[in-house]
């Protein structure tokens, strides 16, 4: 049974059960699917040079992986998904950050600082 899509753009698709990150893997551009239950929480951060605003793809600290987004430097919000039982967490951006933040809040995924 497929879960209803709650949000989708060219970077991610979010359903009740999973988040699909497009252009996740380096060189191949393949997607990565993460079950909602495998996410410990998501932080919402103002995009800055220190947290990945200019990280187009990959990692700068070997802890947070960013799927490819050529427009990331233009975006205001960066989300960090903290994954259970995995070394890498996922830093990601979306085309409509406000909408995704509200959606993730309804799923009780947002971690307050």
N, C-alpha and C positions, 0 to 999 in steps of 0.2 A: 504494500500500500504506500503510495507516495503522499508525502506531507504537503499541505498547501503552502505555496510561496507567500511569504509575508513581505519580502523586499528583494528586489533584484536590480542589478546594474551590470556594467561590463567588468566590475571588479569582484563582486560577491553575490551570492544568493543566500538568503536566510529563510529557513522554514522553522516550524515548531521543533523539529528534531535535529537540524544540522545547519552548519554554515559551510558553504562551498567557497573556497578562495581560488579565483582564476589566476592564471599565470604565476603559480606558486613556485614551481621548480625552475631552477636556473637552467638555461639553454633549451629545455624541452617545452617550457611554458605550460606544462600540465597542471591540472587543478588538484587541490587537496581538500578533502572533506573531513570536517571535524564535527563529531556529535556534540550537541548542546550539553549532554551529561558529562562530557569530558572537559568542559570548561569550568575552571574554578571561579573565574570572575573576569570582568572586562573593565579596564580603566579608560576613561575618556580624558584626553589631554589636549591642551592647546598645542598646535604644531609649532615646534621650535627646532633650531639647528641641533640642539642637544638630544632630542628624542626621535629624530628620524625624518624631519621635514624634507631634507634633501637626499634621503636614502631612496633611490629609485627602485632598487631590487637587492635583496641579500641581507647581510648583517654587518654591523660595525663592531659588535661587542660579543659575538658568539653566544648570545642568550636570546635575542629577539630577531626573528626572521621576518622580512618584509616581502610579500609578493610584489611583483612588478606593477608599478603605477607611474607612468611618465608624468602625470599631472600632480603627483604628491606635493611638490614645492608650492603649488597654488592652493592647496587645501588648508583649511583652518583647524580641523580636528584629526587627531590620530587616536585610534583605538588600539589597546594592547590586550589581547586575549591570553590570559594565564591558563595554561593547560595542565591538567592533572597528570602526573606520572610521565611527563615528557621533559626533555632537556630544553628544547627551544619553545619559547612562547611566540605568538604571532602578532606583529604590528601591522595594522592595516588601515587603509583609508577607503572611503566610499564616496559616491557622487552626491549623496544627500545625507550629510552627517547628522543633522538635527533629527531627521526621521529615524535613522538607525539608532541614535541614542535613546529616543523615546521607546522604540521597539525593544531594545535590550533591557531597558528599565522595566517594561511590563513582564519580562522573563526573569526579573530579579538577578540579572547578571552583572550589573554595574557595581563596581567596587568604589566606594567613596574614599577619598584620601584623608 
